[in-house]
Amino acid sequence: RCSTAHRIRVIMTSSPRQNEELPSSLETAVLAESVKMPEDAPFIRGYDFGPASTSSSDGAKNGSTPPICYETMLDSLLTTGFQATSLGMCIDEVNRMLRWRLSDEERTNENTSDDLLTDEERSQIRTKIFCGFTSNLTSSGVRETLCYLAKNKMIDVFCTTAGGIEEDFIKCLAKTYIGEFALKGADLRKKGLNRIGNLLVPNDNYCKFEDWLMPLLDVMLKEQRENGVHWTPSSFIKRLGLEINDETSVFYWCAKNDIPVYCPALTDGSIGDMLYFHSFKNPGLIIDLVKDIKNCNDEAFLVKRPRKTGLIILGGGVAKHHMANANLMRNGADFAIYMSTATEHDGSDSGARPDEAVSWGKITLDAKPVKCYVDCTIGFPLLVSRTFAKPRGDWVPKN
């Protein structure tokens, strides 16, 4: 594409009619002038794996290949182009979430509660971060990344689906294995193996989950009847997190650190199967979804401006919309990143770009949201490595 003008010049100069001028229409079509790019315009440059040209203290010398600097490599995503640049922009947006403090905003002088805070107190108030993720991510090794975030109190509100809850607890009881996408369903069914993409979950794992959960459901029903306990999906999940008492669990750390986990589709999975079976053996357990929608929406609604909220959305479906819709209650999140392979062309919310959420009031008009089209098992650990887990980065542990 770039050599077209050069080829035309070669043809014209090598032609016997060397004195013939280039037709103006041809010159206008092919040799159109470019606007002058700004001096500070970012340009494309990827990570250079090339040999060092001179000796260096790290041992790379005389043309030998230098050690790979993974931090520099990840920082170079921003100028690599395509989805690498989108991932780099997501990293920048999350770091903006982490940097913001209420002390960055001017006081309103309206004697609000925030105005009455000292400068030091205002500097401690940060973005409230909402994270929605799909169930396959706890099935995968992204579970360990989510566990790191929960353990270190880096996320303020989580939302996932039933599979996201149960797969975390099941992994405390038994292992999930690497398989292949191409394994035949009929063959696996005969062997009692369940496939999640290229992961394999033995059916025995769900039997162990049933053996662990059913007695707890009996206890929870007893507490409901005798002590008036009012269960909601979030309080149900917190109780399971405390009961599992396993530091490899995402929801153990959420329970321990009092991080709310919302799951409006709690019955859509093995947990729903167990609740269904329990309704035959010992009926009466009530889990109040309506109370939780108030709790969830209040998580955002009560964050009054100029305080800010941020969205980290991994995948789509219920978890994506529930977190975004909660932020509608305050007229939108101030920061947002989406990470997904879904596209918008079928009109699904799962594939929608952030700009669609702006039209609904779920992201603010002046926000700078980013979507990266990438498998979260690749993109999210890389993002966390240059944001929450970045050495000397913008994340500061909470008091």
N, C-alpha and C positions, 0 to 999 in steps of 0.2 A: 504493500500500500504506500509506504513512504518513498519508494523509489520510482514512482510513476513520472514525476517531473524530471528526474534525472534521465530516465529512458527516453522521454520526449526530446530532451536536449541532445542526447547522443544521436538519435535518429536524425534530427534537424542538421547537426553539424557533420554527420557522415553522408548526408544526401548530396548528390551531384549539384543540386540547386542550393549551394551553400550561402548565397546572398539573399535567399528568400526569408522574409521576416516571419516570425511565429504569429499565426493568426491571433488577433486579440481575443476572440471568443474562446480559443483553446487556452490561452494564457490565463484568462479570467477564471475558467473552469478548473484548471489544474494547479495553477501557480498563485492561487489567492493568498494574499498577505495575512499573516496571523496578527492578532492583537498582542501587544507587549505584555508578557506575564509579569505580575508583581515580583519585586526582588525577593520577598519573603514567601513566595508561593511554594508549598511543599512539593517535592519531586520524588519520583519513584527510585527507591534504592533498597535492595534487600540485604540480608546478612551475608557478609563476605567470609567464606570458609577458606579463602586463599592463603598461601604460605606467607609468612612474615618476610618482609624485605630486608630487615636488619635484625641484629641480635637484640634480645630482650631478656629481662630478668626472670621471666617465667619459663625459660628453657627453649623457646622457639627461636631458632637462629639458622642462618645459612639456607634459607628457603624451606626449612622444615615446616610442617603444618602446625600452627599454634593451637593451644588448648581452646576448646569451644567455650565461649562465654554465653551461657544460656540466658542470662539476664539481658544482654545486648541483643541476642537473637529474638527474644520475645518483644523487646522494645522496637525492633525493626519491623514488626508486623504492620505497624501503622503506615509505613511507607512502602510496603510490598505490593499493595494493590488487591483488588477483588475482595474476597471474604477475609483475607488476612488483615486488610485495612479496617474492615468492619469490626473484626475482633479487637484490633488495637483501639478503635474508637469506643468499644464497650469497656475496655480496660480504663480508658480515660474518664468515661462517664461514671464508672463505679468509684474511681479515685476522687472525682468531684463530690460524690455522695459522702465519702469518708472525710473529706477535708472540711466540709461546711460546718460552721458553728453559728449559733444564734448571735454571737458577738460580731459576726460578719454583717449583720443587719443594723440599720440605724434604729435608734429608739423612736417610738411613735409619739412619745410625750402625751399619751392619753391615760397615763396612770394604770395601764393594764398590769396584770401580775408579772408579765415578762419584763415590762419597763422598770418594775421595782426591784428586779434582780441586780446583784452587783455584777461588775464586769467579769469577775472570776466565775461567778455562777453561770453567766451567759456563755462563757467560753467552754463550759462543760456540756451544754445542750447541743446534741448533734442530730443528724438526719435519722428519722425512724425508718428502718429498712424492712420492707415486706418481700418475702421470697416465696414464689409459687413454683412447684416442680411436679413433674409427672412420676407415676409409680415406677416406671422402668429404671429410673435413676437410683433408687435404693436397691433394686435388683442388681444393678451394675456396681462397678467400683466407685462410682461417684458418691456412693453412700459414705465412704470414708472422708470425702471432701465436705459433705454436708455435716458429718459428725464433728469435724474440726471447727466448722463455723458455729455449731450449737455449743460445743464444749467451751469455746472462747467468747461466747455471748456476742457474736458478731452480727447476728440477725435478730430483729426484734419480733417478727411475726412470720410464721411458716404456714403454708397451705399446701396440701397434697390430696391425693385420692386414697381410697381404701387400700389399693395395692401398695402405695408408698408407705403406708403404716405397717401393714402386716409383713411385707417382705423384710423390713428392718428387724422386726421381732423374730421372724422365722430364721434369719441369719444368725441370731443368738443361739438358736437351738440346733441348727444343722447347716451344712454348706450348700452353696450354689456353685455349679460347675460350668466350665467352658465347653461349649458344643460347637455346632455349625448351623448356619442358616438353612442349609440344604437338607438337613436330616428329615426323613419322612415322618409325617405326623402319625400315620397308622402304625409304623414300626415302634415309635416312641410310646404310643398309647399302650401297646402290648407289654412294654417293659416298665410301665408305671413312671415314665419320665415326662415332665411338662417342659415345653420349650418357650422361652422368652427371647425371641431373636436368635442369637447364637449362644444363649445361656440355657443350662439345663437345671431344672429343679425337681428332684425326686419327689414322688407323691408322698413318700414317708414323711417328708418335711412338714407337709400340711397336717398329717396325722399327729405329729408331735406338737404342732401349733394348737390343734384341737384339744389335745390332752392338757396343755398348759392353760388355754383360755377358758374352757368350760367351767372349771371350778371357780375361776375369778368371776364369771358371770353370775354364778350362784351367790357369791359373796356380795356382789354389787346389787343384786336384786334384794338380798336380805337387808342391806344398808338402806336401800330405797324404802322398803316397807317399815323397818323398825326405827330408822333415824331420820327419815324424810329427805334423804340425799336426792338432789335433783340433777340427774346426769345429763350432760350435753356431749356432743362428739368431742369437743376439746377437753372436757374434764375426764371423759372416758379414756382418751389417748394419754393424758397425763397420768392417770392411775396405772395404765399398762406400762408406761415408761418407768414409774417407780417400782412396780412389781418385777419387771425384768431384771433390774439392778445389774446391768451389764454395761461397762464403759465403752463397748464397741457400738452401742446403739445410739442412733441419732436422737431418738425420743426419750431415752434415759437422760441425756444431757439437757434436752428441752424441759423435761419435768424438773430436773435438779436446779436448773437456772431460771425456772419460771418463765420460759418462752412459750407463748400460746401457739398451739398447732390446730388449725381449722381443717375440717374434712367434711364438706357438705355432702359428699357422696360416700359416706362411711359404709353403707351397706353393699356397695358395688364391688364385691370381692370375697375373699375367703372369710373375712370378718362378718360379712352379710350372711354367708352360709352358716357360720357358727351361731349367729343370732337367730337365724331361721330354725336350726336344729334345737336350740335352747328353748324356743317358743313352744315346742312339743313337750320337752322334758320338764320344764319349769317356767311356765309362761308368766308374763307380767312386767318384764324389764322395759322401762321407758327411757329413750334417749331423745332429748328435746332439741330439735333442729332450729326451732324458732328463736329460742333463747340465744343460740350461738350466732345466728345472723345478726342479732343486736350486738353481741359481744364483738364480732368481727368488724362490723361497720363502725362501731365506736372506736376501734383501734386507730382508724384514720380520721373519723369525724372530730374526735377530741384533740387532734393535733392542729391547733389554731395557728393561723398565720400571724407573724412571719416564720413560724417553725415550718420545717420541710419534711416531706416523705419521699422515699425512693422505692422503685420497683425493680426486682431482679426476677425475671420470668424465664424459667427453663422448660421448654416444651409448650404445650397448649392445653386445651380442654378446660375442665372445671377449675383446676388450680390457677390457671392463668386468669380466667375471667373473674374469679372470686376475689383475687387480690386487687385487680384493676377496678372492679366495681365498688369495692370498699372505699377506694380513693375517690370515686365519684362523689361520695358524701362530703368531701371537702373541696370539691371542684377541681380535683386532679392531683396526681403525684408530680413532684417538682423534678425528679430524676427518674429515668427508666431505661433499662436494657432488656431486650428480648433475645433469646438464643433458641433457635429452632431450625428444622429443615422444612417446615411446612410453608407452603406458598398461599397467597391470598386469592388465587384465581377461581376457587370454588366458593368463595364467599364465607368460608368458615372463620369463626373467631380464632381458632387455633393458628391459622395461617396469616391472620391480619397483621399488617404493619402497625407500628405505634401511632402513626398519623391517624389511623381509624379511631383509636382510643381517644385522641385529641378531640375528634368530632363529637364524641359522647361526653366529654368532660372528665374522662378518667385519667388523663395526663394534661397538665397545664399548657396554655397557649404558648408560653415563653420557654418551655422545657426544650432540651436538646436530646431527645430519645434516640436510641440506636437499636437496630436489629441486625444480628449476625446469623446468616444461614449456615449453620454448622451443627453437627452432631454434638450434643452437650457432653458426651463422654470424652470428646476431644477438647472442646472449647472451654468448658467450665473450669476444669483443673488448671488450665493455662491462665485463665482470667484470675483465678484466686491467687495463683503464684505471684502475680504482679499487682495485686491489690491488697486483700486482707492479709496475705502471708508474706508480702514483700518486705525484706529487711529494710529497716529505717524508712518505711513507707508512710502512707497517710493514715493507716489504722493505728489508733491509740487505745490500749486496753481501758475498759470502763472501770471506774472506781468501785 
